[in-house]
Structures are given as structure tokens and as C-alpha cells.
Amino acid sequence: MKKIIICGLLSLISFTAIASTSTTSFTNTSKYVIVVDCGSSGTRIHLFSQNSTSITEPVKATKVTPGVSSFIDDNNANPAGIDKTGLDQAMDNLVTAARQSWQKAGISIPVPNNTKMFIYATAGMRLVRVNAANLAMQEIATELTTQLNLETANVSAKVISGNEEALYDWLGINSANLIADTNTTGILDLGGASVEIAFQDTTKNPKDFIHFTFHDKPNYIATYSLLGEGADQAIASINGNFPTNRAICYPNGVWSNEALGQQKTINYNFNTCENNANAFLKNNMIAKKLELIHQLIDKQQVRVTWSAISGFKYTADFFNAQSPSELKNNASAFNGINWKDFIAKDKAKHQTPTPRHFLQSYDFNAAYNIALLDHLLNTNNPQVHFTDGVDWTNGVAFYYFFNLGKQSH
């Protein structure tokens, strides 16, 4: 069970305005909030609850696959086509599984019909045409509202911006730090389609995405999102722009699939693979964004400590790395490894073998992660901690229960 201890209330009146009040009690008094994460690989439903002192996620989130974008016909010849039948069935399966999970956890079913539900899609859906994405989100909202017997007015569905996702990431990991009035940590979230970055800006940059007051202390949060620089999007771009990438970023004799063009690879080399990743990140548009971010990081009065989550954490765990330098060293030790030995190493490490479509990309991911961290943080010794147990949906629940602003949905 995830738990956030509450000692005060953070009051935020909007994403772009500075809040002027603080209080020590909940503003929103409903017992539950449901957060539906429409991600690129699947849809998860989270149930959070609150009492006078804490917010908890009493049961593990339920997930169905594939992702929502799989039900969308994004062909420009189709005005906005979705597979309504398939999407409705997926949502029905999601609710059925969630109810079973909730009942096992002793949660009364159905939840009160005044329960607030946020249905948010992230980077994968930001890559889909707007009209198609909106149609899919409307269909999901209609189906889930009916299935869960909720009041329509309490259901919000949209594709959130990258800045919003970064803020929710940051709130999810820093709620306890804010409450205890201790130093916060920056967040680096590597997803399949995008990278989110957020940190407390001591320069009080007026262009920061969000300002708020907590315990009468002003906070300025810089938030950034790099759409198209997520691990899945990057590997597709690099494979396309560097044909030899298939030969040096995967183990010898790797299990081939459509993502690799049905081609066998030759020989993994970390340094050459990292060079390809660096060349990709030096693309003019990407480089300008990265330069802007690390210039602001360099101006900070207090050195930022970073929590690297999601794709960063998964890759670090695979290579038994606790730091970026250790990740580079451990991944380099895999130079020249063949696919059979790679699979054997995975089996020795995990009771449940890693799915092969994930396993085949870990060599590339290590090189890309290092290149990305170097470009973002622009330092040889960044204070980066690979962190798990953090989910942006926690930030949404925190935001709602503490009424951190009047969002427009």
C-alpha cells in the first residue's frame, strides 16, 4: 500500500498564478479519487483514498493492454476513426478486473457515485492527431462513467500536456519533502514517447510553468517535456537514421521482430551505440531544448539532486547500477555479448524472465540513458539516484485532495 502522510495543505490557485493562501486541512472531502492512466503500453486504473491524515493507494493498480492509441485509426484519410467496440471491451475488462481487486482489498463496491475520476492520457496520445485523441478520450469517459456508475460532472478526461505530466511526477515524489520543509528532488522520467523533467527553481524564473506557496514559502517549479525523445521513439529514430545501429546496439543474433526490420544484428558495442545516441540528441531542435534546460540547471543556487524513474530505473536495475557511471561501466562489460548469453544472464537474475521485446533493447537503452543524462545535466558527476515506487498518478491524487488549483479539464 502506498501512503503519503499529510501534515498540511498546499494551496495552488492555478498553473500560472502564485497562490496566496495556505491551510491545514483538506479542501476536497470526498473519500476516494480514481485516476486512469491511458499510457502507450496499456491503461491502468488507480484508486486513492484519504482520511484526516493521509492519502493511500490501498490496492495495486489494475492494467489492461494494449494502449489506447492501438484502438485509433490515425490515418489522415480517416477524419477521426476509433475502434469503438475494441475500446469499450478493453474498458469493460479494466473495470471488471478493478472491481475484483478492490473487493479483495475490502473496498466497498460500488464506490460512491460522487467520486471524482480523472482519465488522463500521456505522451503516447500526444503523438496522435488531436481530433482522434479527443474522440477516444470521450469514448473512454462515457464507458467508464457508465461502468462505475459515477456522476458525469465528476469525470474529467483529456490528454494532459507534458508540463502537467512533469508537475504530477514532481508532486508525486516530493509531497513528503514539501510537508517536512526539506530539500526537494528533481525528477527525470523516461517514458516510451517522451522525457519529463521538473525541479525547484531557486532563480525564481518568471517563465516557470508553476508557482505556489506552501507553509508561506514560495516555490517555483520548472517543468519540461521532450516529446519524441522517449526510449521507444528514440530507438526508432536512431535505427532509421543510423542503419548500422542495428549492428552495434543489440546483442549478436538478437531475436528479430518488426521493430528491428526482421534483421539479425552483428555485435554490441556500448561506445559506438552511445555515439549514435549523442548524434541523435545533437539534432538542432533537440539540442536547443536540452541546452535551455541545462543552462537553467547550472544557474541553481543549490545543486539539484535528481530522482531518475521509469525507463532510467528499469535499465539501471537490469545492469545492477546505482549511478550513471556504474551503468556505463556495467553496460560496457556486455560488449560483444551474444543473444543466448544475454538471455541466460537475464534468467539468472530474474525468476520471471524479461519479455524478449524489452530484453533486446536494454543494451541500447543503457547507451541512450547515459547520453541523455550527459546532455541534460551537462556534468560528469550528476547527483542522480535511480528511484522506483514513483508514479505521476500519485501527484494527481495529491493535487486533487489538497485542491492545488482550479484546473480546466
Phi, psi and omega per residue, in radians:
M1 nan 2.253 3.076
K2 -1.505 2.457 -3.085
K3 -2.479 2.386 3.058
I4 -2.079 2.054 -3.128
I5 -1.393 2.348 -3.040
I6 -1.951 2.146 3.069
C7 -2.112 -0.126 -3.125
G8 -2.876 3.114 -3.095
L9 -2.105 2.250 3.044
L10 -1.575 2.112 -3.083
S11 -1.954 2.118 -3.047
L12 -2.302 2.109 -2.985
I13 -1.558 -0.364 3.038
S14 -2.944 2.974 -3.133
F15 -1.208 -0.392 -3.005
T16 -2.054 0.001 -3.121
A17 -2.030 2.680 3.113
I18 -1.495 2.286 -3.134
A19 -1.306 2.680 -3.087
S20 -2.084 -0.049 -3.082
T21 -2.298 2.706 2.994
S22 -2.360 2.702 3.126
T23 -2.548 3.045 -3.059
T24 -2.126 0.440 3.125
S25 -2.507 2.834 3.090
F26 -1.161 2.474 3.011
T27 -1.609 -0.765 3.092
N28 -1.557 2.147 -2.975
T29 -1.823 0.026 3.106
S30 -1.140 2.600 -3.040
K31 -1.293 -0.626 -3.041
Y32 -2.141 2.759 2.885
V33 -2.448 2.400 3.111
I34 -1.872 2.288 3.081
V35 -2.125 2.098 3.139
V36 -1.827 2.106 -3.115
D37 -1.746 1.838 3.113
C38 -1.589 1.500 -3.060
G39 -1.606 3.107 -3.077
S40 -1.251 -0.489 -3.095
S41 -1.786 -0.200 -3.122
G42 3.038 3.090 3.131
T43 -2.033 2.260 3.139
R44 -2.035 2.511 3.068
I45 -2.050 2.138 -3.128
H46 -1.926 2.438 3.054
L47 -2.073 2.083 3.099
F48 -1.947 2.551 3.086
S49 -2.269 2.838 3.137
Q50 -2.445 2.628 2.895
N51 -2.245 -2.802 -3.022
S52 -1.238 -0.269 -3.042
T53 -2.183 -0.175 -3.027
S54 -2.709 2.803 2.951
I55 -1.996 2.301 -3.140
T56 -2.283 2.698 2.929
E57 -1.942 1.621 -2.923
P58 -1.221 -0.219 -3.101
V59 -2.569 2.563 -3.119
K60 -1.069 2.481 -3.139
A61 -1.046 2.556 3.093
T62 -1.707 2.475 -3.077
K63 -2.294 2.483 2.948
V64 -2.177 2.632 3.098
T65 -2.150 2.781 0.015
P66 -1.443 -2.975 3.114
G67 -1.239 2.834 -3.092
V68 -1.018 -0.638 -3.085
S69 -1.071 -0.365 3.118
S70 -1.190 -0.322 -3.125
F71 -1.705 0.148 -3.089
I72 -1.921 2.299 3.002
D73 -1.585 1.747 -3.050
D74 -1.636 0.356 3.084
N75 -1.222 2.265 -3.100
N76 -1.054 -0.357 3.134
A77 -1.302 -0.301 3.124
N78 -1.788 2.111 -3.069
P79 -0.919 -0.774 -3.141
A80 -3.065 1.217 -3.052
G81 -1.568 2.394 3.020
I82 -2.314 2.693 3.043
D83 -1.499 1.487 -3.054
K84 -1.046 -0.759 -3.121
T85 -1.090 -0.815 3.136
G86 -1.143 -0.700 -3.141
L87 -1.158 -0.775 3.123
D88 -1.092 -0.684 3.134
Q89 -1.145 -0.705 3.116
A90 -1.083 -0.735 3.133
M91 -1.206 -0.630 3.073
D92 -1.094 -0.747 3.095
N93 -1.112 -0.663 3.135
L94 -1.102 -0.825 -3.116
V95 -1.166 -0.725 3.124
T96 -1.030 -0.826 3.138
A97 -1.152 -0.682 -3.137
A98 -1.135 -0.769 3.131
R99 -1.050 -0.733 3.116
Q100 -1.090 -0.735 3.130
S101 -1.153 -0.753 -3.133
W102 -1.131 -0.736 -3.135
Q103 -1.099 -0.702 3.107
K104 -1.095 -0.499 3.135
A105 -1.517 0.057 3.109
G106 1.405 0.345 3.135
I107 -1.573 2.272 -3.105
S108 -1.124 2.343 3.129
I109 -2.066 2.325 0.000
P110 -1.391 2.832 3.040
V111 -1.222 2.739 3.139
P112 -0.915 2.460 -3.054
N113 -1.280 -0.102 3.046
N114 -1.629 0.158 3.093
T115 -1.126 2.335 3.109
K116 -1.377 2.411 3.093
M117 -2.267 2.200 3.054
F118 -1.873 2.101 3.093
I119 -1.900 1.810 -3.014
Y120 -2.085 2.316 3.030
A121 -1.864 2.611 -3.039
T122 -1.991 -2.512 -2.896
A123 -1.040 -0.674 -3.130
G124 -0.978 -0.659 3.135
M125 -1.447 -0.304 3.061
R126 -1.265 -0.260 3.103
L127 -1.526 -0.173 -3.117
V128 -1.589 2.599 3.104
R129 -0.956 2.473 -2.988
V130 -1.011 -0.806 -3.075
N131 -1.148 -0.634 3.108
A132 -1.204 -0.737 3.123
A133 -1.102 -0.759 -3.140
N134 -1.103 -0.707 3.129
L135 -1.089 -0.742 3.132
A136 -1.139 -0.738 -3.130
M137 -1.142 -0.651 3.088
Q138 -1.116 -0.715 3.134
E139 -1.144 -0.731 3.107
I140 -1.096 -0.780 -3.135
A141 -1.063 -0.769 3.141
T142 -1.086 -0.812 -3.093
E143 -1.153 -0.811 -3.102
L144 -1.229 -0.635 3.097
T145 -1.071 -0.757 3.126
T146 -1.186 -0.822 -3.092
Q147 -1.083 -0.644 -3.090
L148 -1.669 -0.015 3.099
N149 0.977 0.852 3.130
L150 -1.769 2.817 3.084
E151 -1.333 2.297 -3.084
T152 -0.979 -0.649 -3.095
A153 -1.133 -0.336 -3.103
N154 -1.705 0.169 -3.109
V155 -1.972 2.207 3.111
S156 -2.127 2.273 -3.120
A157 -2.343 2.265 3.100
K158 -2.938 2.898 2.957
V159 -1.563 1.979 -3.081
I160 -1.356 2.697 3.114
S161 -1.299 2.861 3.083
G162 -1.106 -0.602 3.112
N163 -1.157 -0.678 3.088
E164 -1.129 -0.764 3.128
E165 -1.060 -0.732 3.120
A166 -1.105 -0.719 3.113
L167 -1.097 -0.788 3.136
Y168 -1.107 -0.678 3.027
D169 -0.966 -0.866 -3.060
W170 -1.125 -0.776 3.113
L171 -1.119 -0.658 -3.106
G172 -1.072 -0.630 -3.092
I173 -1.636 -0.324 -3.012
N174 -1.917 0.063 -3.089
S175 -0.981 -0.798 -3.133
A176 -1.164 -0.633 3.114
N177 -1.133 -0.717 3.121
L178 -1.113 -0.769 -3.110
I179 -1.122 -0.722 -3.115
A180 -1.447 -0.047 -3.119
D181 1.000 0.762 3.070
T182 -1.932 2.997 -3.114
N183 -1.062 2.430 3.111
T184 -1.566 2.953 3.121
T185 -2.059 2.517 3.035
G186 -1.301 2.753 -3.098
I187 -2.112 2.346 3.040
L188 -2.168 1.954 -3.039
D189 -2.059 1.902 3.138
L190 -1.711 1.911 3.090
G191 -1.790 -2.954 3.141
G192 -1.336 -0.609 -3.066
A193 -1.893 -0.367 -3.056
S194 -2.609 2.961 3.034
V195 -2.147 2.276 3.083
E196 -1.925 2.404 3.141
I197 -2.296 2.347 3.076
A198 -2.627 2.474 3.116
F199 -2.776 2.783 3.127
Q200 -1.357 2.201 -3.028
D201 -1.733 1.858 -3.124
T202 -1.308 -0.195 3.084
T203 -1.406 -0.139 3.141
K204 0.945 0.858 -3.124
N205 -1.105 2.091 -3.120
P206 -1.120 -0.267 3.127
K207 -1.517 -0.014 3.105
D208 -1.030 2.617 -3.046
F209 -1.211 -0.566 -3.024
I210 -2.488 2.376 3.048
H211 -2.206 2.464 3.054
F212 -2.710 2.854 3.105
T213 -1.988 2.309 3.109
F214 -2.320 2.174 -3.058
H215 0.884 0.752 3.125
D216 1.121 0.305 3.121
K217 -1.977 2.107 -3.125
P218 -1.266 2.499 3.098
N219 -2.249 2.408 3.121
Y220 -2.142 2.073 -3.056
I221 -1.966 2.086 3.054
A222 -1.514 2.237 -3.135
T223 -2.246 2.428 -3.134
Y224 -2.453 2.656 3.053
S225 -2.431 2.277 -3.141
L226 -1.918 1.597 -3.130
L227 -1.333 2.248 -3.107
G228 1.731 -0.158 3.133
E229 -1.818 0.147 3.017
G230 -1.136 2.907 -3.011
A231 -1.056 -0.784 -3.105
D232 -1.172 -0.758 3.128
Q233 -1.169 -0.676 -3.124
A234 -1.151 -0.763 -3.096
I235 -1.145 -0.625 3.101
A236 -1.158 -0.740 -3.134
S237 -1.178 -0.758 -3.097
I238 -1.203 -0.713 3.076
N239 -1.051 -0.645 -3.134
G240 -1.271 -0.648 -3.066
N241 -1.531 -0.381 -3.123
F242 -2.240 1.529 -3.076
P243 -0.944 -0.564 -3.141
T244 -1.288 -0.133 -3.136
N245 -1.027 -0.591 3.129
R246 -1.139 -0.378 -3.094
A247 -1.528 -0.359 -3.021
I248 -2.190 -0.047 -3.129
C249 -1.909 0.122 3.126
Y250 -2.387 2.756 3.104
P251 -1.132 2.696 3.135
N252 -1.086 2.236 3.118
G253 1.313 0.477 -3.073
V254 -1.035 2.534 3.057
W255 -1.011 2.066 -3.018
S256 -1.600 2.634 3.047
N257 -2.630 -3.012 -3.068
E258 -1.071 -0.593 -3.120
A259 -1.098 -0.436 -3.140
L260 -1.808 0.211 3.117
G261 1.171 0.449 3.126
Q262 1.015 0.527 -3.131
Q263 -1.957 2.490 3.005
K264 -1.346 2.666 3.130
T265 -1.831 3.027 -2.980
I266 -1.910 -1.092 -2.977
N267 -2.778 2.178 -3.123
Y268 -1.348 2.336 3.020
N269 -2.452 2.006 -3.036
F270 -1.052 -0.831 -3.049
N271 -1.098 -0.751 3.125
T272 -1.172 -0.694 3.100
C273 -1.107 -0.731 3.103
E274 -1.103 -0.658 3.097
N275 -1.069 -0.707 3.090
N276 -1.106 -0.724 3.119
A277 -1.121 -0.699 3.111
N278 -1.122 -0.702 3.121
A279 -1.094 -0.692 3.089
F280 -1.087 -0.752 -3.091
L281 -1.302 -0.255 3.099
K282 -1.530 0.028 2.988
N283 -0.899 2.407 -2.987
N284 -0.908 -0.824 -3.089
M285 -1.164 -0.763 -3.138
I286 -1.172 -0.782 -3.087
A287 -1.039 -0.680 3.137
K288 -1.109 -0.712 3.122
K289 -1.154 -0.777 -3.136
L290 -1.123 -0.679 3.123
E291 -1.099 -0.740 3.124
L292 -1.057 -0.739 -3.108
I293 -1.175 -0.883 -3.047
H294 -1.293 -0.351 3.008
Q295 -1.129 -0.737 3.117
L296 -1.205 -0.671 3.096
I297 -1.051 -0.737 -3.118
D298 -1.129 -0.422 -3.108
K299 -1.451 -0.112 -3.053
Q300 -1.139 2.419 -3.137
Q301 -1.263 -0.484 3.086
V302 -2.073 2.310 -3.122
R303 -1.082 2.292 -3.079
V304 -1.376 2.294 2.956
T305 -1.677 2.376 -2.981
W306 -1.995 2.468 2.942
S307 -1.882 2.030 -3.139
A308 -1.763 2.078 -2.982
I309 -2.102 -3.129 3.072
S310 0.985 -2.097 -3.060
G311 -1.005 -0.626 3.079
F312 -1.057 -0.821 -3.082
K313 -1.188 -0.768 -3.124
Y314 -1.017 -0.773 -3.112
T315 -1.199 -0.745 3.126
A316 -1.063 -0.710 3.126
D317 -1.100 -0.726 -3.105
F318 -1.075 -0.677 -3.108
F319 -1.678 0.232 3.114
N320 0.928 0.789 -3.074
A321 -1.899 2.393 3.094
Q322 -1.827 -0.185 -3.096
S323 -2.587 2.835 3.103
P324 -1.020 -0.705 -3.138
S325 -1.138 -0.657 3.110
E326 -1.207 -0.647 3.086
L327 -1.055 -0.779 -3.130
K328 -1.107 -0.777 -3.132
N329 -1.140 -0.784 -3.085
N330 -1.206 -0.667 3.118
A331 -1.213 -0.621 3.118
S332 -1.105 -0.486 3.126
A333 -1.176 -0.231 3.121
F334 -1.546 0.028 -3.135
N335 -0.914 2.260 3.087
G336 1.406 0.039 -3.095
I337 -1.178 2.520 3.068
N338 -1.672 2.897 -3.004
W339 -1.111 -0.696 -3.126
K340 -1.105 -0.740 3.106
D341 -1.183 -0.604 3.114
F342 -1.091 -0.792 3.116
I343 -1.097 -0.712 -3.134
A344 -1.101 -0.705 3.106
K345 -1.108 -0.691 3.119
D346 -1.139 -0.761 3.138
K347 -1.107 -0.634 3.128
A348 -1.202 -0.473 -3.081
K349 -1.574 -0.593 -3.017
H350 -2.116 2.333 3.053
Q351 -1.108 -0.701 3.059
T352 -1.795 1.977 -3.083
P353 -0.993 2.528 3.084
T354 -1.180 2.318 3.068
P355 -0.917 2.422 -2.988
R356 -1.117 -0.541 -3.130
H357 -1.210 -0.366 2.993
F358 -1.512 -0.752 -3.057
L359 -1.028 -0.708 -3.058
Q360 -1.156 -0.280 -3.067
S361 -1.763 -0.054 -3.049
Y362 -1.101 -0.651 3.113
D363 -1.057 -0.829 3.097
F364 -1.074 -0.788 -3.076
N365 -1.011 -0.690 3.138
A366 -1.072 -0.809 3.137
A367 -1.137 -0.730 -3.135
Y368 -1.172 -0.722 3.131
N369 -1.037 -0.770 3.138
I370 -1.125 -0.792 3.129
A371 -1.064 -0.746 -3.114
L372 -1.146 -0.769 3.114
L373 -1.102 -0.714 3.120
D374 -1.078 -0.747 -3.116
H375 -1.249 -0.671 -3.107
L376 -1.249 -0.838 -2.985
L377 -1.671 -0.349 3.010
N378 0.946 0.730 3.127
T379 -2.608 2.610 3.127
N380 -1.429 -0.213 -3.089
N381 -2.373 1.049 -3.136
P382 -1.233 2.561 3.091
Q383 -1.507 1.447 -3.069
V384 -2.004 2.264 3.079
H385 -2.081 2.159 3.081
F386 -1.330 2.104 -2.919
T387 -2.209 2.430 3.031
D388 -2.058 -3.061 3.131
G389 1.266 0.272 -3.127
V390 -2.029 2.321 3.129
D391 -2.477 2.398 -3.088
W392 -1.091 -0.393 3.106
T393 -1.117 -0.495 3.037
N394 -1.059 -0.681 3.116
G395 -1.147 -0.618 3.091
V396 -1.116 -0.790 3.130
A397 -1.094 -0.771 3.118
F398 -1.054 -0.776 -3.137
Y399 -1.057 -0.746 -3.095
Y400 -1.266 -0.919 -3.065
F401 -1.079 -0.557 3.122
F402 -1.628 0.071 3.106
N403 0.900 0.968 -3.063
L404 -1.398 0.543 3.060
G405 2.455 2.819 3.111
K406 -1.772 1.553 -3.108
Q407 -1.324 2.632 2.991
S408 -1.710 2.099 -3.097
H409 -1.816 nan nan
